[in-house]
Amino acid sequence: MNSDEQLEFWIQQYAERLTYLAYTYVRDQTLSQDVVQEAFINAYRSIRRLRNPNNPLSWLMKIVINECHNVSRKKGWRQVTFENFPQQQTPSAEDEYFQNSRHQEVHLAILSLPETYRTPIVLFYFEERSVQEIADILNLNSGAVRTRLVRGRNKLYEELKKKGEQNEFGGSYSGDKATIHFR
């Protein structure tokens, strides 16, 4: 498969998942799509650096996360410019789902976590990445990832406990230990 075909395959296979990952960083559907497009361009340019062509998703996730960081650094001037315009954006299907869903509180609680904890939780529970894959994506050791997962779950538990919501994933949020399951 040549590079053009490879890129087309990646877009078909991974664009939606990568857009959701980007959304957890930038919290804007249109901007997250732009980030993913830019990430695909960067991936295409550096396709020779891909170590495992049979499993490119971790590598692509890493590129998306780096691109999100780039956007965050540049976001200051954009935010000032667009604050003066009225909001005319129609909600994305994802936004509508979470607005109408019983999972909205969990979703918002996850998005409210600091990036340090949010990213490992999203990659582990929603993208079903292993601890080692997350470590590779985030340039951490596996022990650091496990620690961030535990601390992130505890912060998530505390946030949900404050709201007093019932956990449909396996019990109440009001216990002594965080036993929140997302699968």
C-alpha positions, 0 to 999 in steps of 0.5 A: 500500500503506498502512502496515499492509500495508507492515508486514505485508509487511516482517514476512513478507519480512525478519523471519528475516534481521533476527532473525539480525542481532539474534542476532549482537548479543544472542546469545539467540534469544528476545531477538533476536526481541523486538528485531526485534519492537520494531524493527518497531514503531519502523519502523511509527511512523517509516515516513514517514522511509523514504527508499527505500520500494522497498528498506527492508531497509537502513533496517530493519537500522539500526533493529534495530542501534540496538535491539540497542544499546538492549538492550545498555545495559539488559541488565545488570539482566536478566542478574543476574536471570536468572542465578539461574534454571536454563537451560530454553531449548530450542535454536533451529533456528539454534543446532542447525544451528551446533552440528551443523555444520562451520561452527561454528568460523567462526560462533563466530569471527565472534561473537567479533569485536568489534562494530566488525568483526563487523557489517560482516562479517555485513552484507557476507557473509551479508546481501550488502549493498554497502559503501555500504549498510553505510556508510549503515546504520552511519553511516560512510563507505565507506572506513571500512567497507572498512577494518573488513572488511579488519581483521575478516577478518584478525582472523577469519583469526588466530582460525581459524588459532589453532584450526588448522581447515581452511577449506572455503571455499577453502583452509587457514587456515594461509597468510600471507594471509586468503583466507576466502570465505563465499559 
